[in-house]
Amino acid sequence: MESTDRTLFNTIECMLFVAGDPVPVTEIARVLDLSLAVAKGALGEMEQIYKAEGRGIQLLVTADTAQLVSNRDYTSAVKDLL
């Protein structure tokens, strides 16, 4: 992965973490001065990376929004914690 991709992915990840709620993809594109196609492409790549690595946090991307969510594979541990 190129460093520009890494920086973009890290920036989007930070934005989504702080937001908590679903963020419109159009807002991600606007804030980062990206075309909608580039923003959607980055989110799609990020979603695949999260899934492939089986992280505890997953990226949920819909047609219009993106959000960081907990991985359902770890629901039992989360329930025990809460």
C-alpha positions as a printed Julia matrix, in Angstrom:
82×3 Matrix{Float64}:
   0.0     0.0    0.0
   1.37    3.41  -0.93
   1.93    6.0    1.79
  -0.67    8.32   0.23
  -3.24    5.52   0.47
  -2.17    4.8    4.06
  -2.52    8.48   5.0
  -5.94    8.68   3.34
  -7.12    5.47   5.03
  -5.83    6.64   8.43
  -7.53   10.02   8.02
 -10.87    8.44   7.11
 -10.55    5.96   9.97
  -9.93    8.8   12.43
 -12.88   10.81  11.12
 -15.24    7.83  11.37
 -14.03    6.92  14.87
 -14.6    10.44  16.17
 -17.99   10.76  14.43
 -19.33    7.52  15.91
 -22.49    7.68  13.83
 -22.75    6.97  10.09
 -21.06    9.68   8.02
 -22.32   10.51   4.54
 -19.77    9.54   1.9
 -20.39   12.93   0.31
 -19.16   14.59   3.52
 -16.01   12.47   3.58
 -15.35   13.47  -0.01
 -16.03   17.16   0.72
 -13.83   17.36   3.82
 -10.93   15.57   2.15
 -11.39   17.36  -1.18
 -11.89   14.09  -3.06
 -14.2    13.15  -5.87
 -17.08   10.95  -4.79
 -15.63    8.1   -6.85
 -12.24    8.33  -5.09
 -13.9     8.46  -1.66
 -16.07    5.42  -2.45
 -13.06    3.57  -3.86
 -11.01    4.22  -0.72
 -13.86    3.12   1.53
 -14.32   -0.06  -0.49
 -10.62   -0.89  -0.2
 -10.66   -0.15   3.51
 -13.72   -2.35   4.05
 -11.97   -5.28   2.36
  -8.8    -4.78   4.43
 -10.77   -4.73   7.69
 -12.63   -7.92   6.71
  -9.51   -9.74   5.53
  -7.66   -8.96   8.75
 -10.6    -9.95  10.98
 -10.22   -6.85  13.11
 -12.38   -6.18  16.15
 -13.63   -3.07  14.42
 -15.18   -3.32  10.97
 -16.05   -0.7    8.4
 -19.71   -0.71   7.41
 -20.2     0.99   4.05
 -23.63    1.52   2.52
 -24.52    3.29  -0.71
 -24.59    6.61   1.14
 -22.7     6.31   4.44
 -19.72    4.79   6.23
 -19.35    3.88   9.9
 -16.96    2.01  12.17
 -18.78   -0.82  13.95
 -17.82   -3.7   16.22
 -17.11   -7.07  14.64
 -20.0    -9.46  15.35
 -17.52  -12.32  15.77
 -16.65  -10.88  19.19
 -20.19  -10.23  20.45
 -19.89  -12.7   23.33
 -16.83  -10.98  24.8
 -18.44   -7.57  24.43
 -21.59   -8.77  26.2
 -19.48  -10.15  29.04
 -17.73   -6.79  29.37
 -20.91   -4.74  29.41
